[in-house]
Amino acid sequence: MSAEIMSAELHCAHCDQETLHTLVYAGRLLVSSTCETCQTQVRHEPADLRIHYVRDLEHRIVTKPFRLWRRFWKSPRAVFWGFPKQAVGQPRKFWNEVKELFK
């Protein structure tokens, strides 16, 4: 699954204490957070997420050439060898992000 899952210690309003939370991201957008202690989950409204995801996707598409150029100048060899693999995996990554938004 392409949705990035991270852990962070946050204040839980339900437990009223600092607990470990699981954060789920689709692209750069936070989709949900779940308290590991009480299993309380906070999710964003799907309609709002889709609107923000489209805006974020537009920004990522517009800035991609600049980011590739900058990455190339930092490490040309890494871009040369890594780009084909990344390009092949990008449609799957995108599709998994979209699926996470429609859960």
N, C-alpha and C positions, 0 to 999 in steps of 0.2 A: 504494500500500500504506500502511496506517495505522500500521504498526509504525514507531516512530521509530528512526532510525539516527543514531548519533553517533560521533565519534572522540575518543579520549583516549590520552594517553601513559601506559602502565602497565608494570609489571615483568612480563615473560613468564617463567614458570617453565621453559619448554622451551628458550628462547634464553638465559636467564639474563642478560637485559639490558633496559633501558628501551626499549620499542618502541611504535609506534602501534598501537592496537587499535580495531576496529570493534565498537561496542556496539549491540545490538538490544534495544529495549524494546517490550513489549506493554502499553499503558497506562502504569503507573508501575513495572512489574516488569521486571527485567533478564532477558531470555530467553537471550542468548548473548553471548560476546565472542570475537573472532577476532583473532589476532596477524597484522599485515600482513606481517611478515618471514617467519615460518615457517608461516603459515596454520593454526596450531594453534587449534582451536575448543573452547571450554568452554561446554557447554549445561547448563541445569538439568534435572532429571528432569521430564518432562511431567506426571506425576501431582501432584508438589509444586507445579508452576507453576499448574495448574488450581485447586488448593485455595486458594493464595494469591491468584490472580486473582479468584476468587469473593468472597473476603473484601474485597479492594480494591474490587471493583465495588460491593459492598454499602455500603462506606464512601463511595464517590463518589456513589451514589444518595442516601444519607441527607444528605450535606452539600451537595448541589447547590442546594437552595433558598436556603441561607445564602450560598453563593458567588455565586449570581445576584443576590441582594439587595445584597450588598456591591459587586459590580461595577456594579449599577445606580446606587448612591449615589455611586460614584466618577466615573462618566461615563454619565449617563442617555441622552444622544444616541447614543453608541457602542453601547450595549445595544439601544436601540430599532431602530437600523438593522442591526446585526450579528446579532441573535438569530435572525431567520428563516433566514438562510443557515446559521448554526450548527446550528439545529434540523433542517434538512433533511439536513445532512451527518452528523449523529450516528449514525444506524443503520448507515451504511456504515463509519464509523470503528469502531464496536463490532464489526461483523462481521469486519473485517480484524484486529482484536486477537484475536478468538477463533480465526480461521484461523491466526494466527501461533503460538498455543499448541498447536495440533494438528499442526504440521509435524513 
